[in-house]
Amino acid sequence: MRVRVDRASCENHGQCVFAAPGVFSFDDDEELLYEEAPGPGQGEAVARAVRSCPVRAITVEGGRG
Amino acid sequence: MRGLQGASGAVVVVGAGLAGLRAATALRERGFGGRITLVGEEPRLPYDRPALSKDLLTGRRTEAENALPLPPDLDARWLLGRTAVGLDRTARRLALDDGSVLDYDGLVIASGASAAPWPGPGSPPAAGTHLLRSLQDARGLLLALGHGVPLLVVGGGFLGGEVATAARTLGVAVTQVHRAPLPLARAAGPVVGGFVAGARALAGVDARPGAAVEGFLGGRVMEGAVLSDGTRVAAGAAVLALGARAATAWLRGSGLRSAPDGSRAVVCDHRRRPLADDGAPVDGIVAVGDAAASPHPYSGDGVPAHLALGHWSEAVDHADTAAATLLGQESGTETAVPSFWSDQFGLRLRSVGLPRLADRTEVHDHDAARGRLEVSFHRGDRLVGALTANRTSRLAAYRDRLREDWSGLDRVDAHHR
C-alpha cells in the first residue's frame, strides 16, 4: 500500500490525523507528515482517512494488504 | 417484516448530494447487491457543496473539478430533477413530483437542507438578491461578483464570512451586516468571534455588527439596504446568508418526529433510525446528513436531546452506520465526533465537538499577528469542543478526549433496540 497526499489540495483539515493517527500527523509548524508505505494493519484506518478528507487529497495505490 | 435481509431488495435514497452518495456507497461496500435508486431535486450528479462559497466563487476550482467522484461499482439508478413529495411508511412507498411512485424495502432520508429565505421586513428586489445553497445559486453569484458591483452580505455565520472572503479576494467591495455584536457568535462564541472580526477588518470588509436590515433599496434591481442604525448601504448585489433548514416537507404527515429546534430535521437515534411520533425508532428507514437531527452526549439543562448540525463530516461519519442498520448488520466500532471547518479572512478555522453548547471558552493560544488561535469550549465542568485557527495540529488531543463522551451514545440508545 502506497499513500500519497496532494500537497496543493491539502488544507490542513486534520481529518486524516483523526482517522489514522498511526499514519498521519502534524509537526509543530503545521506541516502534514505521513507514512508513504504504512503496514497492512493500517489499511482500514487509511481507508477511513481517504473517505473523511474534505478535499480528496489522499490517494492510495496497491491493495489494502 | 419485509426488509433487506441478505443482498436483495430495493433501496431508495432521497437526496443526491454527499450524504445520499456516501450512504449508497456504504451499502455497496457492505455487500448490498439489490437495486439502489437516488432521487435528486437538482438536475445534476452529486457535487462538493462546501466549495460553492469558497474555491468555486474565486475561480480556483471549476465546476468539472467540483463533481464528486462516483465509485465505479456503485451501479445506481439516478432520478435527477425529481422531488419526493410524499411518503407512505406502511406501504413502503414514495411519491414523486411527476406523479410516479417508488416502492422500497429500505429508505434513506438524505434530502439535505435549503437556504432560509428572507424573513422580512419587506421583500428584497428580485434581481441582485442571492441565496447560496446550490450550484445554480453559485453560478448566479459568480456572475454578480464578475461584474464587480459592491456586495452586501447579510448574516454573520460561516457562510457569510466565506462569501465575504471570496468577494474580497476578487477585489469586490463588501459590506457585511449581522445582528449579533460579533460574527460566528452563535456557533463559536465571543472569543472566536472577536478573533475573526479582527481578521475581517484587515481584509477590508465594511462590517456592520449589531445592525439589522430594515428594508432594501431598489425596485426590481438591488440597490442596497437601510439598516436599523439609520445608515444606508449601497450595493449592486446582496447575499442572504441566514442559515439553512432541513428539506423535509415531503415527510409531512408520515408520522416521523421532527426536531424541536426549528431546523425541521428528522430526529433519529444513534443507529440513524428516525423516531416516530411516539418516540419509537422506525425500521427500514435511516436518516443522514443535513436532513437529520442526531443524538449527542450533552442533552438536558435546556439542550435538546437531538441536534441538526449540518456539518459535512456528519454525512461522511454516519454513512456506514446507516448502511449497517438498513442491512441488519453490526455497525463499525469507530466513534464519530462532530467536526466542522471554515476558511475565512486567511484563517483556517477547524473545530471538533459542539462549541455552540459552551458556557465558557478557555483560550490557550491567541496570536492575532500570526493568525493563530486555540480555544477549548466547556459547559459546566465538561469539555464540549475545541476550535483552532491555523493550528489544526492542536485539535486531535481534544478530539481524543471528546471521543469517550460520544462512544457512550451506543449505550444511551441500547434500550431502544
Chai-1 contact restraints between the chains, C-beta under 6 A:
chainA,res_idxA,chainB,res_idxB,connection_type,confidence,min_distance_angstrom,max_distance_angstrom,comment,restraint_id
A,N12,B,R348,contact,1.0,0.0,6.0,A-B,restraint_1
A,N12,B,T392,contact,1.0,0.0,6.0,A-B,restraint_2
A,H13,B,W341,contact,1.0,0.0,6.0,A-B,restraint_3
A,G14,B,R350,contact,1.0,0.0,6.0,A-B,restraint_4
A,G14,B,T392,contact,1.0,0.0,6.0,A-B,restraint_5
A,G14,B,L395,contact,1.0,0.0,6.0,A-B,restraint_6
A,V17,B,A396,contact,1.0,0.0,6.0,A-B,restraint_7
A,F18,B,R399,contact,1.0,0.0,6.0,A-B,restraint_8
A,F26,B,S393,contact,1.0,0.0,6.0,A-B,restraint_9
A,E30,B,S393,contact,1.0,0.0,6.0,A-B,restraint_10
A,S52,B,V316,contact,1.0,0.0,6.0,A-B,restraint_11
A,P54,B,W312,contact,1.0,0.0,6.0,A-B,restraint_12
